[in-house]
Amino acid sequence: MGRRSDDLEVRRHKVETGYTREGHVPYATIKEFFALVGTGATHQEATENLRAKYRERIRHMTEQGFKIPVPGAQPESPRFASNDQVEALRPFADRFWSEVLGTPYSFGLHHRHW
């Protein structure tokens, strides 16, 4: 899918703009896509950033075989990673806890201080 057809697809969806509660940052979003938001210094920049994220989301959904939401459809539901995908992250989490936080991950599970 080329950039020109991506832009056409984005235009078919209603792009909504506003400001974030925290920091009053301009954002742009397409309601049919779960958590698809672009931010920027202006609404125009936020919309451009949204287009880039839209292209990435469409690519991912296509690769994974997910149905692409059509304009005006119900917003897509959030999806969660499979257990195998989550387990594949364990080595990274273990390394982060030990090298960055200086404690084993299992310690963090049993000694919460909040």
Buried (B, 14 or more C-beta within 10 A) or exposed (E): EEEEEBEEBBEEBEBEBBEEEEEEEBBBBBBBBEEBBBBBEEBEBBBEBBBEBBBEBBEEBEEEEEEEBEEEEEEBEEEEEEEEEEEEEEEEEEEEBEEEEEEEBEEEEEEEEE
